[in-house]
Amino acid sequence: MNTPTPAAPRPITVLIADDHGAIRLGMRMVVDTSADMEVVGEAGDGASAVAMARALRPDVVLMDLRMPVMDGIEATRIITAEGLSTVLVLTTFDHDTQLFGALRAGAAGFLLKTAEPEAITAALRRVHEGDQVIAPEVTARIVAAALSANMPAAQGPGEPPGWEHLTEREREVFGALRQGLTNFSIGRRLGISETTVKTHVSRVLAKLGLQSRVQVALLPTWR
């Protein structure tokens, strides 16, 4: 009796949003080199990116920041708030206002367009799996900003809204997210599977009203 051949896994679907056609073509070529990914659409401005994300529900939106009609930060905010897709920002600009604006809007990662093709496809896989990806060139600035925000004040801030709804396990996962651990590392630390970690991460984000795990790291500490 012949054993049926298992079906190939569904490719990661990607929407490319950039106002330069040549950049979109280059990114399509990068994504198409990976057998586990598929470009399902291209958008030339932020408003089109939102509309296409609503229509196509891609796994990941590869998002530029400076675009006409609607910029990438606002498009990211809408897409993540509606739970349409994960957003990975890919831009030539790394100014702090754009970097933190994109992360606070819910982007799961931030890469510069100078990144190697292999780094871009690896980042797409990681954010699709629920991890965060930050370009090495800007990581130090995020750490510095987080440390600055976490300096004790005369009257420390309260616990983040929704904290009281977290279970003990979810609070452990929250602490691991604050340290920037990947799902794999969290699973090893807590002795649970990556699938279970993903479930806990989703619940933590939902209960705290956040769109991405990067936003957890940007929260100020409390006493």
Stockholm file with secondary structure:
# STOCKHOLM 1.0

chainA/1-223         MNTPTPAAPRPITVLIADDHGAIRLGMRMVVDTSADMEVVGEAGDGASAVAMARALRPDVVLMDLRMPVMDGIEATRIITAEGLSTVLVLTTFDHDTQLFGALRAGAAGFLLKTAEPEAITAALRRVHEGDQVIAPEVTARIVAAALSANMPAAQGPGEPPGWEHLTEREREVFGALRQGLTNFSIGRRLGISETTVKTHVSRVLAKLGLQSRVQVALLPTWR
#=GR chainA/1-223 SS CCCCCCCCCCCEEEEEECSCHHHHHHHHHHHHTCTTEEEEEEESSHHHHHHHHHHHCCSEEEECSSCSSSCHHHHHHHHHHTTCCEEEEEESCCCHHHHHHHHHTTCSEEEETTSCHHHHHHHHHHHHTTCCEECHHHHHHHHHHHHHHTSCCSSCCCCCTTGGGCCHHHHHHHHHHHTTCCHHHHHHHHTCCHHHHHHHHHHHHHHHTCSSHHHHHHSCCCC
#=GC SS_cons         CCCCCCCCCCCEEEEEECSCHHHHHHHHHHHHTCTTEEEEEEESSHHHHHHHHHHHCCSEEEECSSCSSSCHHHHHHHHHHTTCCEEEEEESCCCHHHHHHHHHTTCSEEEETTSCHHHHHHHHHHHHTTCCEECHHHHHHHHHHHHHHTSCCSSCCCCCTTGGGCCHHHHHHHHHHHTTCCHHHHHHHHTCCHHHHHHHHHHHHHHHTCSSHHHHHHSCCCC
//
